Amino acid sequence: LAGYFARRDHLSVELAPVSPAVDTSGVPFTFAISAAVHRQDTALLDQIDQALAHLQPRINVILAHYNVPRMAKEAR
């Protein structure tokens, strides 16, 4: 949200990925986004995976538009 408001209100805010992803107290500071289907519903899982792969460029544009910071997969 900070990235969106910084861009919208022309605030001089610097956004950076949180490091470490989990605080020394065990509190997580980064979160993955996920969806779930019933374990047996592999057809639906495949459809969702294909749709997300197809829509990934549009998803990236939306995330960039709202200045959503993202972490590299290996950093998660």
mmCIF file of the N, C-alpha and C atoms, coordinates in Angstrom:
data_MODEL
# 
_entry.id   MODEL 
# 
loop_
_atom_site.group_PDB 
_atom_site.id 
_atom_site.type_symbol 
_atom_site.label_atom_id 
_atom_site.label_alt_id 
_atom_site.label_comp_id 
_atom_site.label_asym_id 
_atom_site.label_entity_id 
_atom_site.label_seq_id 
_atom_site.pdbx_PDB_ins_code 
_atom_site.Cartn_x 
_atom_site.Cartn_y 
_atom_site.Cartn_z 
_atom_site.occupancy 
_atom_site.B_iso_or_equiv 
_atom_site.pdbx_formal_charge 
_atom_site.auth_seq_id 
_atom_site.auth_comp_id 
_atom_site.auth_asym_id 
_atom_site.auth_atom_id 
_atom_site.pdbx_PDB_model_num 
ATOM 1   N N  . LEU A 1 1  ? 0.806  -1.197  0.000   1.00 0.00 ? 1  LEU A N  1 
ATOM 2   C CA . LEU A 1 1  ? 0.000  0.000   0.000   1.00 0.00 ? 1  LEU A CA 1 
ATOM 3   C C  . LEU A 1 1  ? 0.851  1.264   0.000   1.00 0.00 ? 1  LEU A C  1 
ATOM 4   N N  . ALA A 1 2  ? 1.977  1.218   0.678   1.00 0.00 ? 2  ALA A N  1 
ATOM 5   C CA . ALA A 1 2  ? 2.835  2.408   0.746   1.00 0.00 ? 2  ALA A CA 1 
ATOM 6   C C  . ALA A 1 2  ? 3.285  2.823   -0.643  1.00 0.00 ? 2  ALA A C  1 
ATOM 7   N N  . GLY A 1 3  ? 3.609  1.859   -1.484  1.00 0.00 ? 3  GLY A N  1 
ATOM 8   C CA . GLY A 1 3  ? 4.051  2.173   -2.839  1.00 0.00 ? 3  GLY A CA 1 
ATOM 9   C C  . GLY A 1 3  ? 2.976  2.875   -3.635  1.00 0.00 ? 3  GLY A C  1 
ATOM 10  N N  . TYR A 1 4  ? 1.744  2.446   -3.484  1.00 0.00 ? 4  TYR A N  1 
ATOM 11  C CA . TYR A 1 4  ? 0.630  3.069   -4.192  1.00 0.00 ? 4  TYR A CA 1 
ATOM 12  C C  . TYR A 1 4  ? 0.456  4.515   -3.756  1.00 0.00 ? 4  TYR A C  1 
ATOM 13  N N  . PHE A 1 5  ? 0.416  4.758   -2.449  1.00 0.00 ? 5  PHE A N  1 
ATOM 14  C CA . PHE A 1 5  ? 0.205  6.114   -1.957  1.00 0.00 ? 5  PHE A CA 1 
ATOM 15  C C  . PHE A 1 5  ? 1.401  7.013   -2.234  1.00 0.00 ? 5  PHE A C  1 
ATOM 16  N N  . ALA A 1 6  ? 2.589  6.465   -2.181  1.00 0.00 ? 6  ALA A N  1 
ATOM 17  C CA . ALA A 1 6  ? 3.775  7.262   -2.495  1.00 0.00 ? 6  ALA A CA 1 
ATOM 18  C C  . ALA A 1 6  ? 3.709  7.748   -3.934  1.00 0.00 ? 6  ALA A C  1 
ATOM 19  N N  . ARG A 1 7  ? 3.297  6.890   -4.828  1.00 0.00 ? 7  ARG A N  1 
ATOM 20  C CA . ARG A 1 7  ? 3.195  7.276   -6.237  1.00 0.00 ? 7  ARG A CA 1 
ATOM 21  C C  . ARG A 1 7  ? 2.034  8.235   -6.456  1.00 0.00 ? 7  ARG A C  1 
ATOM 22  N N  . ARG A 1 8  ? 0.893  7.931   -5.876  1.00 0.00 ? 8  ARG A N  1 
ATOM 23  C CA . ARG A 1 8  ? -0.301 8.748   -6.084  1.00 0.00 ? 8  ARG A CA 1 
ATOM 24  C C  . ARG A 1 8  ? -0.138 10.150  -5.523  1.00 0.00 ? 8  ARG A C  1 
ATOM 25  N N  . ASP A 1 9  ? 0.441  10.258  -4.332  1.00 0.00 ? 9  ASP A N  1 
ATOM 26  C CA . ASP A 1 9  ? 0.563  11.548  -3.659  1.00 0.00 ? 9  ASP A CA 1 
ATOM 27  C C  . ASP A 1 9  ? 1.923  12.195  -3.866  1.00 0.00 ? 9  ASP A C  1 
ATOM 28  N N  . HIS A 1 10 ? 2.737  11.614  -4.742  1.00 0.00 ? 10 HIS A N  1 
ATOM 29  C CA . HIS A 1 10 ? 4.074  12.140  -5.061  1.00 0.00 ? 10 HIS A CA 1 
ATOM 30  C C  . HIS A 1 10 ? 4.907  12.337  -3.797  1.00 0.00 ? 10 HIS A C  1 
ATOM 31  N N  . LEU A 1 11 ? 4.895  11.334  -2.942  1.00 0.00 ? 11 LEU A N  1 
ATOM 32  C CA . LEU A 1 11 ? 5.681  11.385  -1.714  1.00 0.00 ? 11 LEU A CA 1 
ATOM 33  C C  . LEU A 1 11 ? 7.081  10.861  -1.989  1.00 0.00 ? 11 LEU A C  1 
ATOM 34  N N  . SER A 1 12 ? 8.048  11.410  -1.292  1.00 0.00 ? 12 SER A N  1 
ATOM 35  C CA . SER A 1 12 ? 9.417  10.917  -1.457  1.00 0.00 ? 12 SER A CA 1 
ATOM 36  C C  . SER A 1 12 ? 9.653  9.802   -0.438  1.00 0.00 ? 12 SER A C  1 
ATOM 37  N N  . VAL A 1 13 ? 9.180  8.619   -0.805  1.00 0.00 ? 13 VAL A N  1 
ATOM 38  C CA . VAL A 1 13 ? 9.302  7.446   0.050   1.00 0.00 ? 13 VAL A CA 1 
ATOM 39  C C  . VAL A 1 13 ? 10.151 6.426   -0.692  1.00 0.00 ? 13 VAL A C  1 
ATOM 40  N N  . GLU A 1 14 ? 11.102 5.854   -0.006  1.00 0.00 ? 14 GLU A N  1 
ATOM 41  C CA . GLU A 1 14 ? 11.913 4.807   -0.617  1.00 0.00 ? 14 GLU A CA 1 
ATOM 42  C C  . GLU A 1 14 ? 11.397 3.455   -0.152  1.00 0.00 ? 14 GLU A C  1 
ATOM 43  N N  . LEU A 1 15 ? 11.070 2.593   -1.108  1.00 0.00 ? 15 LEU A N  1 
ATOM 44  C CA . LEU A 1 15 ? 10.590 1.255   -0.795  1.00 0.00 ? 15 LEU A CA 1 
ATOM 45  C C  . LEU A 1 15 ? 11.702 0.257   -1.078  1.00 0.00 ? 15 LEU A C  1 
ATOM 46  N N  . ALA A 1 16 ? 11.851 -0.687  -0.191  1.00 0.00 ? 16 ALA A N  1 
ATOM 47  C CA . ALA A 1 16 ? 12.874 -1.718  -0.368  1.00 0.00 ? 16 ALA A CA 1 
ATOM 48  C C  . ALA A 1 16 ? 12.343 -3.033  0.182   1.00 0.00 ? 16 ALA A C  1 
ATOM 49  N N  . PRO A 1 17 ? 12.739 -4.143  -0.427  1.00 0.00 ? 17 PRO A N  1 
ATOM 50  C CA . PRO A 1 17 ? 12.320 -5.436  0.124   1.00 0.00 ? 17 PRO A CA 1 
ATOM 51  C C  . PRO A 1 17 ? 12.821 -5.596  1.554   1.00 0.00 ? 17 PRO A C  1 
ATOM 52  N N  . VAL A 1 18 ? 12.018 -6.226  2.360   1.00 0.00 ? 18 VAL A N  1 
ATOM 53  C CA . VAL A 1 18 ? 12.364 -6.441  3.761   1.00 0.00 ? 18 VAL A CA 1 
ATOM 54  C C  . VAL A 1 18 ? 13.407 -7.552  3.854   1.00 0.00 ? 18 VAL A C  1 
ATOM 55  N N  . SER A 1 19 ? 14.404 -7.313  4.679   1.00 0.00 ? 19 SER A N  1 
ATOM 56  C CA . SER A 1 19 ? 15.427 -8.328  4.894   1.00 0.00 ? 19 SER A CA 1 
ATOM 57  C C  . SER A 1 19 ? 15.832 -8.294  6.359   1.00 0.00 ? 19 SER A C  1 
ATOM 58  N N  . PRO A 1 20 ? 15.781 -9.382  7.047   1.00 0.00 ? 20 PRO A N  1 
ATOM 59  C CA . PRO A 1 20 ? 15.415 -10.724 6.596   1.00 0.00 ? 20 PRO A CA 1 
ATOM 60  C C  . PRO A 1 20 ? 13.907 -10.864 6.446   1.00 0.00 ? 20 PRO A C  1 
ATOM 61  N N  . ALA A 1 21 ? 13.499 -11.900 5.741   1.00 0.00 ? 21 ALA A N  1 
ATOM 62  C CA . ALA A 1 21 ? 12.073 -12.129 5.521   1.00 0.00 ? 21 ALA A CA 1 
ATOM 63  C C  . ALA A 1 21 ? 11.345 -12.471 6.813   1.00 0.00 ? 21 ALA A C  1 
ATOM 64  N N  . VAL A 1 22 ? 12.064 -13.045 7.765   1.00 0.00 ? 22 VAL A N  1 
ATOM 65  C CA . VAL A 1 22 ? 11.490 -13.383 9.073   1.00 0.00 ? 22 VAL A CA 1 
ATOM 66  C C  . VAL A 1 22 ? 12.341 -12.725 10.146  1.00 0.00 ? 22 VAL A C  1 
ATOM 67  N N  . ASP A 1 23 ? 11.682 -11.986 11.036  1.00 0.00 ? 23 ASP A N  1 
ATOM 68  C CA . ASP A 1 23 ? 12.362 -11.303 12.133  1.00 0.00 ? 23 ASP A CA 1 
ATOM 69  C C  . ASP A 1 23 ? 12.977 -12.326 13.091  1.00 0.00 ? 23 ASP A C  1 
ATOM 70  N N  . THR A 1 24 ? 13.962 -11.892 13.847  1.00 0.00 ? 24 THR A N  1 
ATOM 71  C CA . THR A 1 24 ? 14.606 -12.795 14.809  1.00 0.00 ? 24 THR A CA 1 
ATOM 72  C C  . THR A 1 24 ? 13.620 -13.328 15.847  1.00 0.00 ? 24 THR A C  1 
ATOM 73  N N  . SER A 1 25 ? 12.509 -12.626 16.059  1.00 0.00 ? 25 SER A N  1 
ATOM 74  C CA . SER A 1 25 ? 11.486 -13.103 16.993  1.00 0.00 ? 25 SER A CA 1 
ATOM 75  C C  . SER A 1 25 ? 10.588 -14.159 16.357  1.00 0.00 ? 25 SER A C  1 
ATOM 76  N N  . GLY A 1 26 ? 10.760 -14.388 15.048  1.00 0.00 ? 26 GLY A N  1 
ATOM 77  C CA . GLY A 1 26 ? 9.936  -15.369 14.348  1.00 0.00 ? 26 GLY A CA 1 
ATOM 78  C C  . GLY A 1 26 ? 8.775  -14.761 13.590  1.00 0.00 ? 26 GLY A C  1 
ATOM 79  N N  . VAL A 1 27 ? 8.609  -13.443 13.655  1.00 0.00 ? 27 VAL A N  1 
ATOM 80  C CA . VAL A 1 27 ? 7.512  -12.771 12.964  1.00 0.00 ? 27 VAL A CA 1 
ATOM 81  C C  . VAL A 1 27 ? 7.872  -12.632 11.484  1.00 0.00 ? 27 VAL A C  1 
ATOM 82  N N  . PRO A 1 28 ? 7.025  -13.156 10.581  1.00 0.00 ? 28 PRO A N  1 
ATOM 83  C CA . PRO A 1 28 ? 7.319  -13.019 9.154   1.00 0.00 ? 28 PRO A CA 1 
ATOM 84  C C  . PRO A 1 28 ? 7.013  -11.605 8.661   1.00 0.00 ? 28 PRO A C  1 
ATOM 85  N N  . PHE A 1 29 ? 7.869  -11.101 7.774   1.00 0.00 ? 29 PHE A N  1 
ATOM 86  C CA . PHE A 1 29 ? 7.670  -9.779  7.180   1.00 0.00 ? 29 PHE A CA 1 
ATOM 87  C C  . PHE A 1 29 ? 7.367  -9.855  5.695   1.00 0.00 ? 29 PHE A C  1 
ATOM 88  N N  . THR A 1 30 ? 7.503  -11.011 5.096   1.00 0.00 ? 30 THR A N  1 
ATOM 89  C CA . THR A 1 30 ? 7.145  -11.191 3.690   1.00 0.00 ? 30 THR A CA 1 
ATOM 90  C C  . THR A 1 30 ? 6.131  -12.321 3.608   1.00 0.00 ? 30 THR A C  1 
ATOM 91  N N  . PHE A 1 31 ? 5.279  -12.244 2.605   1.00 0.00 ? 31 PHE A N  1 
ATOM 92  C CA . PHE A 1 31 ? 4.215  -13.225 2.470   1.00 0.00 ? 31 PHE A CA 1 
ATOM 93  C C  . PHE A 1 31 ? 4.039  -13.599 1.007   1.00 0.00 ? 31 PHE A C  1 
ATOM 94  N N  . ALA A 1 32 ? 3.885  -14.875 0.750   1.00 0.00 ? 32 ALA A N  1 
ATOM 95  C CA . ALA A 1 32 ? 3.567  -15.353 -0.589  1.00 0.00 ? 32 ALA A CA 1 
ATOM 96  C C  . ALA A 1 32 ? 2.053  -15.305 -0.760  1.00 0.00 ? 32 ALA A C  1 
ATOM 97  N N  . ILE A 1 33 ? 1.624  -15.172 -1.979  1.00 0.00 ? 33 ILE A N  1 
ATOM 98  C CA . ILE A 1 33 ? 0.201  -15.212 -2.286  1.00 0.00 ? 33 ILE A CA 1 
ATOM 99  C C  . ILE A 1 33 ? -0.082 -16.585 -2.878  1.00 0.00 ? 33 ILE A C  1 
ATOM 100 N N  . SER A 1 34 ? -1.162 -17.208 -2.431  1.00 0.00 ? 34 SER A N  1 
ATOM 101 C CA . SER A 1 34 ? -1.452 -18.553 -2.918  1.00 0.00 ? 34 SER A CA 1 
ATOM 102 C C  . SER A 1 34 ? -2.951 -18.762 -3.075  1.00 0.00 ? 34 SER A C  1 
ATOM 103 N N  . ALA A 1 35 ? -3.279 -19.832 -3.755  1.00 0.00 ? 35 ALA A N  1 
ATOM 104 C CA . ALA A 1 35 ? -4.662 -20.277 -3.898  1.00 0.00 ? 35 ALA A CA 1 
ATOM 105 C C  . ALA A 1 35 ? -4.656 -21.782 -3.688  1.00 0.00 ? 35 ALA A C  1 
ATOM 106 N N  . ALA A 1 36 ? -5.781 -22.324 -3.291  1.00 0.00 ? 36 ALA A N  1 
ATOM 107 C CA . ALA A 1 36 ? -5.839 -23.758 -3.022  1.00 0.00 ? 36 ALA A CA 1 
ATOM 108 C C  . ALA A 1 36 ? -7.027 -24.385 -3.735  1.00 0.00 ? 36 ALA A C  1 
ATOM 109 N N  . VAL A 1 37 ? -6.846 -25.625 -4.095  1.00 0.00 ? 37 VAL A N  1 
ATOM 110 C CA . VAL A 1 37 ? -7.937 -26.437 -4.639  1.00 0.00 ? 37 VAL A CA 1 
ATOM 111 C C  . VAL A 1 37 ? -7.896 -27.775 -3.905  1.00 0.00 ? 37 VAL A C  1 
ATOM 112 N N  . HIS A 1 38 ? -8.979 -28.520 -4.012  1.00 0.00 ? 38 HIS A N  1 
ATOM 113 C CA . HIS A 1 38 ? -8.987 -29.860 -3.417  1.00 0.00 ? 38 HIS A CA 1 
ATOM 114 C C  . HIS A 1 38 ? -7.869 -30.685 -4.043  1.00 0.00 ? 38 HIS A C  1 
ATOM 115 N N  . ARG A 1 39 ? -7.222 -31.478 -3.242  1.00 0.00 ? 39 ARG A N  1 
ATOM 116 C CA . ARG A 1 39 ? -6.078 -32.291 -3.690  1.00 0.00 ? 39 ARG A CA 1 
ATOM 117 C C  . ARG A 1 39 ? -6.422 -33.133 -4.930  1.00 0.00 ? 39 ARG A C  1 
ATOM 118 N N  . GLN A 1 40 ? -7.641 -33.628 -4.989  1.00 0.00 ? 40 GLN A N  1 
ATOM 119 C CA . GLN A 1 40 ? -8.042 -34.484 -6.107  1.00 0.00 ? 40 GLN A CA 1 
ATOM 120 C C  . GLN A 1 40 ? -8.373 -33.696 -7.372  1.00 0.00 ? 40 GLN A C  1 
ATOM 121 N N  . ASP A 1 41 ? -8.547 -32.407 -7.259  1.00 0.00 ? 41 ASP A N  1 
ATOM 122 C CA . ASP A 1 41 ? -8.989 -31.605 -8.407  1.00 0.00 ? 41 ASP A CA 1 
ATOM 123 C C  . ASP A 1 41 ? -7.796 -31.102 -9.218  1.00 0.00 ? 41 ASP A C  1 
ATOM 124 N N  . THR A 1 42 ? -7.061 -32.042 -9.782  1.00 0.00 ? 42 THR A N  1 
ATOM 125 C CA . THR A 1 42 ? -5.861 -31.676 -10.537 1.00 0.00 ? 42 THR A CA 1 
ATOM 126 C C  . THR A 1 42 ? -6.200 -30.917 -11.816 1.00 0.00 ? 42 THR A C  1 
ATOM 127 N N  . ALA A 1 43 ? -7.381 -31.174 -12.389 1.00 0.00 ? 43 ALA A N  1 
ATOM 128 C CA . ALA A 1 43 ? -7.782 -30.456 -13.604 1.00 0.00 ? 43 ALA A CA 1 
ATOM 129 C C  . ALA A 1 43 ? -7.948 -28.968 -13.306 1.00 0.00 ? 43 ALA A C  1 
ATOM 130 N N  . LEU A 1 44 ? -8.589 -28.651 -12.195 1.00 0.00 ? 44 LEU A N  1 
ATOM 131 C CA . LEU A 1 44 ? -8.759 -27.246 -11.822 1.00 0.00 ? 44 LEU A CA 1 
ATOM 132 C C  . LEU A 1 44 ? -7.411 -26.603 -11.518 1.00 0.00 ? 44 LEU A C  1 
ATOM 133 N N  . LEU A 1 45 ? -6.544 -27.327 -10.836 1.00 0.00 ? 45 LEU A N  1 
ATOM 134 C CA . LEU A 1 45 ? -5.210 -26.812 -10.543 1.00 0.00 ? 45 LEU A CA 1 
ATOM 135 C C  . LEU A 1 45 ? -4.466 -26.484 -11.834 1.00 0.00 ? 45 LEU A C  1 
ATOM 136 N N  . ASP A 1 46 ? -4.545 -27.372 -12.813 1.00 0.00 ? 46 ASP A N  1 
ATOM 137 C CA . ASP A 1 46 ? -3.896 -27.130 -14.103 1.00 0.00 ? 46 ASP A CA 1 
ATOM 138 C C  . ASP A 1 46 ? -4.484 -25.901 -14.793 1.00 0.00 ? 46 ASP A C  1 
ATOM 139 N N  . GLN A 1 47 ? -5.809 -25.739 -14.731 1.00 0.00 ? 47 GLN A N  1 
ATOM 140 C CA . GLN A 1 47 ? -6.455 -24.571 -15.341 1.00 0.00 ? 47 GLN A CA 1 
ATOM 141 C C  . GLN A 1 47 ? -5.985 -23.282 -14.680 1.00 0.00 ? 47 GLN A C  1 
ATOM 142 N N  . ILE A 1 48 ? -5.909 -23.282 -13.366 1.00 0.00 ? 48 ILE A N  1 
ATOM 143 C CA . ILE A 1 48 ? -5.463 -22.091 -12.640 1.00 0.00 ? 48 ILE A CA 1 
ATOM 144 C C  . ILE A 1 48 ? -4.009 -21.786 -12.973 1.00 0.00 ? 48 ILE A C  1 
ATOM 145 N N  . ASP A 1 49 ? -3.163 -22.810 -12.988 1.00 0.00 ? 49 ASP A N  1 
ATOM 146 C CA . ASP A 1 49 ? -1.752 -22.610 -13.330 1.00 0.00 ? 49 ASP A CA 1 
ATOM 147 C C  . ASP A 1 49 ? -1.602 -22.026 -14.730 1.00 0.00 ? 49 ASP A C  1 
ATOM 148 N N  . GLN A 1 50 ? -2.361 -22.558 -15.688 1.00 0.00 ? 50 GLN A N  1 
ATOM 149 C CA . GLN A 1 50 ? -2.294 -22.053 -17.060 1.00 0.00 ? 50 GLN A CA 1 
ATOM 150 C C  . GLN A 1 50 ? -2.794 -20.612 -17.147 1.00 0.00 ? 50 GLN A C  1 
ATOM 151 N N  . ALA A 1 51 ? -3.875 -20.319 -16.445 1.00 0.00 ? 51 ALA A N  1 
ATOM 152 C CA . ALA A 1 51 ? -4.416 -18.960 -16.463 1.00 0.00 ? 51 ALA A CA 1 
ATOM 153 C C  . ALA A 1 51 ? -3.425 -17.973 -15.861 1.00 0.00 ? 51 ALA A C  1 
ATOM 154 N N  . LEU A 1 52 ? -2.816 -18.343 -14.738 1.00 0.00 ? 52 LEU A N  1 
ATOM 155 C CA . LEU A 1 52 ? -1.833 -17.451 -14.111 1.00 0.00 ? 52 LEU A CA 1 
ATOM 156 C C  . LEU A 1 52 ? -0.616 -17.247 -15.006 1.00 0.00 ? 52 LEU A C  1 
ATOM 157 N N  . ALA A 1 53 ? -0.155 -18.308 -15.653 1.00 0.00 ? 53 ALA A N  1 
ATOM 158 C CA . ALA A 1 53 ? 0.983  -18.180 -16.568 1.00 0.00 ? 53 ALA A CA 1 
ATOM 159 C C  . ALA A 1 53 ? 0.621  -17.260 -17.733 1.00 0.00 ? 53 ALA A C  1 
ATOM 160 N N  . HIS A 1 54 ? -0.587 -17.413 -18.265 1.00 0.00 ? 54 HIS A N  1 
ATOM 161 C CA . HIS A 1 54 ? -1.047 -16.577 -19.378 1.00 0.00 ? 54 HIS A CA 1 
ATOM 162 C C  . HIS A 1 54 ? -1.195 -15.111 -18.957 1.00 0.00 ? 54 HIS A C  1 
ATOM 163 N N  . LEU A 1 55 ? -1.689 -14.895 -17.753 1.00 0.00 ? 55 LEU A N  1 
ATOM 164 C CA . LEU A 1 55 ? -1.956 -13.535 -17.269 1.00 0.00 ? 55 LEU A CA 1 
ATOM 165 C C  . LEU A 1 55 ? -0.758 -12.887 -16.579 1.00 0.00 ? 55 LEU A C  1 
ATOM 166 N N  . GLN A 1 56 ? 0.345  -13.611 -16.396 1.00 0.00 ? 56 GLN A N  1 
ATOM 167 C CA . GLN A 1 56 ? 1.489  -13.087 -15.650 1.00 0.00 ? 56 GLN A CA 1 
ATOM 168 C C  . GLN A 1 56 ? 1.976  -11.728 -16.152 1.00 0.00 ? 56 GLN A C  1 
ATOM 169 N N  . PRO A 1 57 ? 2.075  -11.509 -17.473 1.00 0.00 ? 57 PRO A N  1 
ATOM 170 C CA . PRO A 1 57 ? 2.495  -10.170 -17.918 1.00 0.00 ? 57 PRO A CA 1 
ATOM 171 C C  . PRO A 1 57 ? 1.544  -9.063  -17.448 1.00 0.00 ? 57 PRO A C  1 
ATOM 172 N N  . ARG A 1 58 ? 0.248  -9.317  -17.474 1.00 0.00 ? 58 ARG A N  1 
ATOM 173 C CA . ARG A 1 58 ? -0.722 -8.313  -17.006 1.00 0.00 ? 58 ARG A CA 1 
ATOM 174 C C  . ARG A 1 58 ? -0.630 -8.135  -15.499 1.00 0.00 ? 58 ARG A C  1 
ATOM 175 N N  . ILE A 1 59 ? -0.420 -9.232  -14.785 1.00 0.00 ? 59 ILE A N  1 
ATOM 176 C CA . ILE A 1 59 ? -0.256 -9.158  -13.333 1.00 0.00 ? 59 ILE A CA 1 
ATOM 177 C C  . ILE A 1 59 ? 0.964  -8.313  -12.998 1.00 0.00 ? 59 ILE A C  1 
ATOM 178 N N  . ASN A 1 60 ? 2.054  -8.518  -13.724 1.00 0.00 ? 60 ASN A N  1 
ATOM 179 C CA . ASN A 1 60 ? 3.272  -7.733  -13.496 1.00 0.00 ? 60 ASN A CA 1 
ATOM 180 C C  . ASN A 1 60 ? 3.039  -6.247  -13.718 1.00 0.00 ? 60 ASN A C  1 
ATOM 181 N N  . VAL A 1 61 ? 2.258  -5.896  -14.743 1.00 0.00 ? 61 VAL A N  1 
ATOM 182 C CA . VAL A 1 61 ? 1.946  -4.489  -15.012 1.00 0.00 ? 61 VAL A CA 1 
ATOM 183 C C  . VAL A 1 61 ? 1.163  -3.889  -13.847 1.00 0.00 ? 61 VAL A C  1 
ATOM 184 N N  . ILE A 1 62 ? 0.186  -4.622  -13.343 1.00 0.00 ? 62 ILE A N  1 
ATOM 185 C CA . ILE A 1 62 ? -0.621 -4.128  -12.219 1.00 0.00 ? 62 ILE A CA 1 
ATOM 186 C C  . ILE A 1 62 ? 0.246  -3.950  -10.977 1.00 0.00 ? 62 ILE A C  1 
ATOM 187 N N  . LEU A 1 63 ? 1.077  -4.932  -10.678 1.00 0.00 ? 63 LEU A N  1 
ATOM 188 C CA . LEU A 1 63 ? 1.954  -4.824  -9.508  1.00 0.00 ? 63 LEU A CA 1 
ATOM 189 C C  . LEU A 1 63 ? 2.907  -3.642  -9.650  1.00 0.00 ? 63 LEU A C  1 
ATOM 190 N N  . ALA A 1 64 ? 3.432  -3.436  -10.841 1.00 0.00 ? 64 ALA A N  1 
ATOM 191 C CA . ALA A 1 64 ? 4.333  -2.300  -11.069 1.00 0.00 ? 64 ALA A CA 1 
ATOM 192 C C  . ALA A 1 64 ? 3.576  -0.980  -10.947 1.00 0.00 ? 64 ALA A C  1 
ATOM 193 N N  . HIS A 1 65 ? 2.352  -0.941  -11.461 1.00 0.00 ? 65 HIS A N  1 
ATOM 194 C CA . HIS A 1 65 ? 1.554  0.288   -11.391 1.00 0.00 ? 65 HIS A CA 1 
ATOM 195 C C  . HIS A 1 65 ? 1.320  0.721   -9.942  1.00 0.00 ? 65 HIS A C  1 
ATOM 196 N N  . TYR A 1 66 ? 1.118  -0.245  -9.068  1.00 0.00 ? 66 TYR A N  1 
ATOM 197 C CA . TYR A 1 66 ? 0.871  0.059   -7.660  1.00 0.00 ? 66 TYR A CA 1 
ATOM 198 C C  . TYR A 1 66 ? 2.139  -0.007  -6.814  1.00 0.00 ? 66 TYR A C  1 
ATOM 199 N N  . ASN A 1 67 ? 3.290  -0.089  -7.487  1.00 0.00 ? 67 ASN A N  1 
ATOM 200 C CA . ASN A 1 67 ? 4.592  -0.104  -6.799  1.00 0.00 ? 67 ASN A CA 1 
ATOM 201 C C  . ASN A 1 67 ? 4.660  -1.174  -5.713  1.00 0.00 ? 67 ASN A C  1 
ATOM 202 N N  . VAL A 1 68 ? 4.179  -2.349  -6.026  1.00 0.00 ? 68 VAL A N  1 
ATOM 203 C CA . VAL A 1 68 ? 4.242  -3.459  -5.076  1.00 0.00 ? 68 VAL A CA 1 
ATOM 204 C C  . VAL A 1 68 ? 5.656  -4.034  -5.119  1.00 0.00 ? 68 VAL A C  1 
ATOM 205 N N  . PRO A 1 69 ? 6.393  -3.946  -4.013  1.00 0.00 ? 69 PRO A N  1 
ATOM 206 C CA . PRO A 1 69 ? 7.745  -4.519  -4.023  1.00 0.00 ? 69 PRO A CA 1 
ATOM 207 C C  . PRO A 1 69 ? 7.667  -6.039  -4.089  1.00 0.00 ? 69 PRO A C  1 
ATOM 208 N N  . ARG A 1 70 ? 8.542  -6.619  -4.888  1.00 0.00 ? 70 ARG A N  1 
ATOM 209 C CA . ARG A 1 70 ? 8.564  -8.069  -5.035  1.00 0.00 ? 70 ARG A CA 1 
ATOM 210 C C  . ARG A 1 70 ? 9.970  -8.575  -4.767  1.00 0.00 ? 70 ARG A C  1 
ATOM 211 N N  . MET A 1 71 ? 10.033 -9.796  -4.284  1.00 0.00 ? 71 MET A N  1 
ATOM 212 C CA . MET A 1 71 ? 11.319 -10.412 -3.981  1.00 0.00 ? 71 MET A CA 1 
ATOM 213 C C  . MET A 1 71 ? 11.597 -11.513 -4.992  1.00 0.00 ? 71 MET A C  1 
ATOM 214 N N  . ALA A 1 72 ? 12.872 -11.735 -5.277  1.00 0.00 ? 72 ALA A N  1 
ATOM 215 C CA . ALA A 1 72 ? 13.248 -12.834 -6.154  1.00 0.00 ? 72 ALA A CA 1 
ATOM 216 C C  . ALA A 1 72 ? 12.853 -14.150 -5.498  1.00 0.00 ? 72 ALA A C  1 
ATOM 217 N N  . LYS A 1 73 ? 12.501 -15.136 -6.296  1.00 0.00 ? 73 LYS A N  1 
ATOM 218 C CA . LYS A 1 73 ? 12.066 -16.427 -5.752  1.00 0.00 ? 73 LYS A CA 1 
ATOM 219 C C  . LYS A 1 73 ? 13.099 -17.024 -4.810  1.00 0.00 ? 73 LYS A C  1 
ATOM 220 N N  . GLU A 1 74 ? 14.378 -16.918 -5.167  1.00 0.00 ? 74 GLU A N  1 
ATOM 221 C CA . GLU A 1 74 ? 15.412 -17.517 -4.323  1.00 0.00 ? 74 GLU A CA 1 
ATOM 222 C C  . GLU A 1 74 ? 15.558 -16.803 -2.983  1.00 0.00 ? 74 GLU A C  1 
ATOM 223 N N  . ALA A 1 75 ? 15.049 -15.576 -2.869  1.00 0.00 ? 75 ALA A N  1 
ATOM 224 C CA . ALA A 1 75 ? 15.152 -14.822 -1.613  1.00 0.00 ? 75 ALA A CA 1 
ATOM 225 C C  . ALA A 1 75 ? 14.014 -15.143 -0.654  1.00 0.00 ? 75 ALA A C  1 
ATOM 226 N N  . ARG A 1 76 ? 13.005 -15.861 -1.125  1.00 0.00 ? 76 ARG A N  1 
ATOM 227 C CA . ARG A 1 76 ? 11.839 -16.132 -0.284  1.00 0.00 ? 76 ARG A CA 1 
ATOM 228 C C  . ARG A 1 76 ? 12.113 -17.238 0.647   1.00 0.00 ? 76 ARG A C  1 
# 
